Each structure stands twice: as C-alpha cells, then as structure tokens.
Amino acid sequence: MKIAMIGTGYVGLVSGTCFADFGHQVICVDKDQGKIDALLSGRMPIYEPGLESLVASNVAAGRLSFTTSLAEGIAGVDAIFIAVGTPSRRGDGHADLSYVYAAAREIGEHLTHDCVVVTKSTVPVGTGDEVERIIAEVSGGKHVPVVSNPEFLREGAAIGDFKRPDRIVIGTEDEHARAVMREVYRPLFLNEAPILFTARRTAELTKYAANAFLATKITFINEIADLCEVVGADVRDVARGIGLDNRIGSKFLHAGPGYGGSCFPKDTVALLKTAQDNAVPQRIVEAVVSVNDNRKRAMGRKVINAMGGSVRGKRVAILGLTFKPNTDDMRDAPSIAIVQALLDAGATVVATDPEGMEAAAPMMPDVTMVDSAYAAAEGADAVVIVTEWDAFRALDLGRLASLVNDRVLVDLRNIYRRDEVERAGFVHHSVGLPDRA
C-alpha cells in the first residue's frame, strides 16, 4: 500500500519507517525543511535505538522517502496518517490541536482521490469528528473517513513495540476504512497481534485511559516506597509480591523519582481537562498528577537531606538527565526539578547523560555538563543516579568513591545493592528502602 505520514517527530518517523519495513511504500511529510534535509542525509532528528539503520535500509530499498510538500506526499496514497504534535496548550493544559487541524485543512485542500485519513497523534475525544468536518468543508464535500489509530510506543523500545505490539486499536465504523486498515496492518495480523476495532471516540479515549492507568501504577508504587522507608520495608520486594499477581502485573512498579516524558504528563492533564469540560470528575487521575508533580521536587529535598540537610557550597554529581534511558527526551524529566531544587539550595551541579546533554543544556544553563560519570564525580560531595542508563549500571564503585569527597551515593532508581555500595565506601541512600540509620 501507499502511505503518507504527516509529521516526522517521534511517532511519525518510527511509525512510517516500520510501515516501510513491512513492505509498504511510505512518504513522510514535514514542514521543517531542516528536519527533512537531515533525514535525506541520513541524520536522525531523535535518538531511538535501531532507528537510524532501519531508516537507511528502507530508503536504500526505495520504500521510504521524505518531502516538505504535503501535496506531493498525499498524491495517490491509500492512507494518510496524521502524526503531528499535540503538546499541552499554554494556560489551561488542554491538548493543542492546532497542528492536527492545520494538517486536516491542507489535506482537504490537496486531496484529489478517495483515501482514508488516520489520526495517529494522541488527541482528545471528538477530535476525529472535527478533522472529518474540516476535510469535508475544505475539499468541497468529499467524504473522507477519518480513523483513530492511537500509538502505544515506549521511547527507547519503539521499534519493538511497533512490530510486536500488545494490541492495535482502530477506531472507525466505516467498512471501507476497516478494510484499508486491515491491509495496512496485515503483516501484524498474520503474526496474530490482537487488533481491536472500536468506535472512533472509544479509540481516542482508550489512549488516554491507558496512559493514565500506567501513570497511576507508577505513582502508587512511589507512594508505597515512601511508606516502606518509614516502616522498614523493602519496596522492591513489595513490588515483586504484588506484581506476581497476574491481575496487577509487574510492569510500571519500579519506584523512582516520578514519571516524565512526552506522554504521561500531558496526557493525564488533557484527560482531566476533557473530564472537566464534561463535568465528570476524575479524582484518581487528579491525585496522580498532583502527587507526581510534588514528588520530583521532593527528590531534590531527599538529596539535600542525604547530604546532611544543607548543600550550600557543595558539589553534586548528577548521573542521568533524560526522563528514561535510551532516549534523548528531556520533556518533564524528573532531573529538571531535582537539579533546580539543588541549585536553589546553593549547590553546584555537574551532570552527565549518554544522549540527553544537548537537549538539557538550554534548560540547565547553570549546570556543568561532562562526558562521563567519573568526570562528574571528581571533587563532588555526593553522586545522584537519576536515570538508569546501562552506562551507569556497572560503574567501578571503588573508583567512583575515590573521586568523591563525602562519599554519599543517592540511588533514585535502586540499580545498586546497598552492600556493594557500602563496601566501596559510600553512604547509601535509595528509594523505598529504610536508611541504615
């Protein structure tokens, strides 16, 4: 099939490349000339493991191409996917749909044949109705079925998630659109990936409900971790104990400094705005958003307390800046609030991250960026692990301790055992484990 992907951000580029790898003919469209020029020269605008080589192989095979011209991109295609950004709108937190609606208008202006339009972007309930109305109005009355096909990709594991999904949700009541979407996903259907057909509004809400539930699991185990520290329990064993119950499951039960990234923060807030607009309170999600926001700054206070209650004039080494490993995404990363709390308290902060320093630097102009954990630790009074990159999982703790003045290690991801940290000479602080004192 011939597919147009409008938007070459995280979702659009990964989805378009994977569709091409299935054998479809895909053209990715983006208004950003610099981004398209970079892609044409083989440079990726995002960091995602395996993406660069997958793009290169499909470009070489002639299945994947890039353009800034939407008219060129949608000519003769069977399906047009809208995968533009829907960031939180300033002021009220609603999803900003201006890019989605602009894409719909331009599609309507240039569409000359029958095809299916698919919203891949995360959009509030009812957006598909408006996209369909805009296209019909601009195109002079053409009937173009609009499908909701939300993505469920995890940054750092997106290619695997796309090719081996837990499920594919397709929201449409149009039979032609269903047939087209079955053909688009035929390679996965043959692999018996569950495909759920629903009404369009149901599919739109499913995406938000899924992210809100996962955010709730993270926030729940983080609050349990706080309780564990006080009563002398081990949150890791608590998580295992409840996660082995198949009604609960083990995923998203790792205690830490709170969730961040491009999805959970904005999607939970957007869901709350939809609920408020419809006078249907979502009290659990409200609590999740509030607790998570407060937790990030609280982790800064945790570091300060681990360093004796004051960090004024002290140097803190931060290991990991991105909201999770295997991505360069700094959006709503816990490190932002943690670092700011330390700076506000008078500390000097030195940081390192395998992929995120370029994106982090403008957000943290007062932080010194260095190229390794050992460089960050040299002359520091404490080392803080914020993001669980593989590069930080097997550090030479003895060497690290020899570089640090006060030998305080705050492990906000629980990637090291207390006994090995203490053998290296560190005072160990973690999340959800009682302090030695």
Residue pairs with C-beta under 8 A, 6 or more apart in sequence:
1 24
1 25
1 78
1 79
1 180
1 183
1 184
2 24
2 25
2 26
2 27
2 76
2 77
2 78
2 79
3 16
3 19
3 24
3 25
3 26
3 27
3 77
3 78
3 79
3 80
3 81
3 184
4 26
4 27
4 28
4 29
4 73
4 74
4 77
4 79
4 80
4 81
5 12
5 13
5 15
5 16
5 19
5 26
5 27
5 28
5 29
5 81
5 83
5 120
6 12
6 29
6 30
6 70
6 73
6 80
6 81
6 82
6 83
6 84
6 103
6 107
7 28
7 29
7 30
7 82
7 83
7 84
7 85
7 99
7 103
7 121
8 16
8 28
8 29
8 30
8 32
8 35
8 36
8 39
8 45
8 66
9 45
9 46
9 83
9 84
9 85
10 46
10 48
10 153
10 155
10 158
10 262
10 329
11 83
11 120
11 121
11 151
11 153
12 28
12 30
12 81
12 83
12 84
12 120
13 28
13 39
13 44
13 45
13 46
13 51
13 55
14 48
14 51
14 153
14 158
14 159
14 162
15 81
15 83
15 120
15 151
15 153
15 162
16 26
16 28
16 64
16 81
16 83
17 26
17 51
17 54
17 55
17 58
17 64
17 159
18 54
18 159
18 162
18 163
19 26
19 184
20 26
20 58
20 61
20 63
20 64
21 54
21 57
21 58
21 63
21 163
22 187
22 188
23 63
23 187
24 63
24 184
25 63
26 58
26 63
26 64
26 65
27 64
27 65
27 66
27 67
27 72
27 73
27 77
28 39
28 64
28 65
28 66
28 67
28 73
29 66
29 67
29 68
29 69
29 70
29 72
29 73
29 74
30 36
30 66
30 68
31 68
32 68
33 68
35 45
36 66
36 67
36 68
38 44
38 45
39 45
39 55
39 66
40 66
42 52
42 55
42 56
42 59
44 51
44 52
44 55
46 327
46 328
46 329
47 326
47 327
47 328
47 355
48 155
48 156
48 158
48 159
48 326
48 327
49 156
49 157
49 159
49 326
50 159
51 158
51 159
54 159
55 64
58 64
59 65
67 73
70 103
70 106
70 107
70 110
71 110
74 80
74 107
74 110
74 111
74 115
75 112
76 113
77 115
78 115
78 116
78 180
78 183
78 184
79 115
79 116
79 117
79 118
79 180
79 181
79 184
80 107
80 115
80 116
80 117
80 118
81 118
81 119
81 120
81 149
82 100
82 103
82 104
82 107
82 117
82 118
82 119
82 120
82 121
82 131
83 120
83 121
83 151
84 99
84 100
84 102
84 103
84 121
85 96
85 99
85 121
86 95
86 96
86 97
86 99
86 100
86 121
86 122
86 123
86 266
86 270
87 95
87 96
87 266
88 94
88 95
88 96
88 265
88 266
88 269
88 270
89 95
89 96
92 273
93 266
93 269
93 270
93 272
93 273
94 124
94 270
94 273
95 122
95 123
95 124
95 266
95 270
95 273
97 123
97 124
97 127
97 130
99 121
100 119
100 121
100 123
100 127
100 131
101 130
101 131
101 134
104 117
104 130
104 131
104 134
104 135
104 138
105 134
105 135
105 138
107 117
107 135
107 144
108 134
108 135
108 136
108 137
108 138
108 139
108 142
108 144
109 138
109 139
111 135
111 139
111 142
111 144
114 142
114 144
115 144
115 180
116 144
116 145
116 146
116 147
116 176
116 177
116 180
116 181
117 131
117 132
117 135
117 144
117 145
117 146
117 147
118 146
118 147
118 148
118 149
118 181
119 127
119 128
119 131
119 146
119 147
119 148
119 149
119 204
120 149
120 150
120 151
122 150
122 151
122 207
122 208
122 211
122 263
122 267
122 270
123 148
123 204
124 204
124 208
124 270
124 273
124 274
125 201
125 204
125 205
125 274
126 201
126 204
127 204
128 146
128 147
128 148
128 171
128 200
128 201
128 204
129 200
129 201
131 146
132 144
132 145
132 146
135 142
135 144
135 146
136 142
136 143
136 144
145 172
145 174
145 176
145 177
146 172
146 200
147 170
147 171
147 172
147 174
147 177
147 181
147 200
148 169
148 170
148 171
148 172
148 200
148 201
148 203
148 204
149 168
149 169
149 170
149 171
149 181
149 203
150 169
150 203
150 204
150 206
150 207
151 207
152 161
152 165
152 166
152 167
152 169
152 207
152 210
153 161
153 162
154 161
155 261
155 262
155 324
155 326
155 327
155 329
156 324
156 325
156 326
156 327
157 326
163 188
164 191
164 193
165 188
165 193
166 194
167 193
167 194
167 195
167 196
168 185
168 188
168 193
168 194
168 195
168 196
169 196
169 198
169 203
169 206
169 207
170 178
170 181
170 185
170 195
170 196
170 197
170 198
170 203
171 197
171 198
171 199
171 200
171 201
171 202
171 203
171 204
171 206
172 178
172 181
172 197
172 199
172 200
173 199
173 200
178 197
182 189
182 195
185 193
185 195
188 195
189 195
198 206
207 267
208 267
208 270
208 271
208 274
209 271
211 263
211 264
211 267
211 268
211 271
212 267
212 268
212 271
212 282
212 285
212 288
214 252
214 264
215 259
215 264
215 267
215 268
215 285
215 288
215 292
216 284
216 285
216 288
217 251
217 252
217 253
218 252
218 253
218 254
218 256
218 258
218 259
218 264
218 292
219 258
219 259
219 287
219 288
219 291
219 292
219 295
221 235
221 238
221 239
221 252
221 253
221 254
221 255
221 432
222 255
222 256
222 258
222 291
222 292
222 295
222 431
223 291
224 235
224 238
224 239
224 255
224 432
225 235
225 255
225 431
225 432
226 432
227 233
228 234
228 235
228 238
228 432
228 433
228 434
229 431
229 432
229 433
229 434
229 435
230 434
231 434
232 434
233 432
233 434
234 432
234 433
235 255
235 414
235 431
235 432
235 433
236 255
236 414
236 432
236 433
238 432
239 250
239 253
239 254
239 255
240 250
242 248
242 253
243 249
243 250
243 251
243 253
244 250
254 413
254 414
255 414
255 431
255 432
256 334
256 412
256 413
256 414
256 431
257 295
257 296
257 299
257 334
257 338
257 386
257 412
257 413
257 431
258 292
258 293
258 295
258 296
258 299
258 334
259 265
259 292
259 323
260 296
260 323
260 324
260 331
260 332
260 333
260 334
261 323
261 324
261 327
261 329
261 331
261 332
261 333
262 329
262 331
262 332
264 332
265 289
265 292
265 331
265 332
266 332
268 285
268 288
268 289
269 289
271 282
271 285
272 282
272 285
272 286
272 289
275 281
275 282
275 285
295 334
296 334
296 336
296 337
296 338
297 337
297 338
297 340
297 341
299 334
299 337
299 338
299 341
299 412
300 337
300 338
300 339
300 340
300 341
300 342
300 345
301 341
302 410
302 412
302 429
303 311
303 316
303 338
303 341
303 342
303 382
303 384
303 410
304 310
304 311
304 341
304 342
304 345
306 382
306 408
306 410
306 427
306 429
307 314
307 316
307 381
307 382
307 406
307 408
310 345
310 346
311 342
311 345
311 346
311 347
311 381
312 345
312 346
312 347
313 346
313 347
313 348
314 346
314 347
314 348
314 381
314 382
314 406
315 347
315 348
315 349
315 350
315 379
315 380
315 381
315 405
316 342
316 347
316 348
316 349
316 350
316 380
316 381
316 382
316 383
316 384
317 350
317 351
317 352
317 373
317 376
317 377
317 380
317 382
317 383
317 384
317 404
318 335
318 338
318 339
318 349
318 350
318 351
318 352
318 367
318 376
318 384
318 386
319 351
319 352
319 353
319 373
319 376
319 383
319 384
319 385
319 386
319 387
319 389
319 392
320 335
320 352
320 353
320 356
320 385
320 386
320 387
320 388
320 389
320 392
320 413
321 330
321 333
321 335
321 351
321 352
321 353
321 356
321 357
321 360
321 364
321 386
321 387
322 328
322 329
322 330
322 333
322 335
322 353
322 355
322 356
322 359
322 360
322 387
323 329
323 330
323 331
323 332
323 333
323 334
323 335
323 387
324 387
324 388
325 387
325 388
325 389
325 390
326 355
326 389
327 355
327 356
328 355
328 356
328 358
328 359
329 356
329 359
330 336
330 356
330 359
330 360
330 363
333 356
333 360
333 387
334 386
334 412
335 351
335 360
335 386
335 387
336 363
336 364
338 384
338 386
339 349
339 351
339 364
339 367
342 349
343 349
343 366
343 367
348 368
349 364
349 366
349 367
349 368
350 367
350 368
350 369
350 370
350 375
350 376
350 380
351 357
351 360
351 364
351 367
351 368
351 369
351 370
351 376
352 369
352 370
352 371
352 372
352 373
352 375
352 376
353 360
353 387
353 389
354 389
354 391
356 387
357 369
360 367
360 369
361 367
361 369
370 376
373 383
373 391
373 392
373 395
373 400
374 399
374 400
374 403
376 383
377 383
377 400
377 403
377 404
378 403
379 403
379 405
380 403
380 404
380 405
381 404
381 405
381 406
381 408
382 404
382 406
382 408
382 409
382 410
383 400
383 404
383 408
383 409
383 410
383 426
384 409
384 410
384 412
385 392
385 409
385 410
385 411
385 412
385 413
385 415
385 416
386 412
386 413
387 413
388 413
388 415
392 415
393 415
397 409
397 416
397 420
397 421
397 423
397 424
397 426
398 424
398 425
400 409
400 424
400 426
401 407
401 424
401 425
401 426
404 426
406 427
407 425
407 426
407 427
408 426
408 427
408 429
409 416
409 421
409 426
409 427
409 428
409 429
410 429
410 430
411 421
411 428
411 429
411 430
411 431
412 430
412 431
413 431
414 430
414 431
414 432
414 433
416 428
418 428
418 430
418 433
418 436
421 428
422 428
422 436
427 436
428 436
429 435
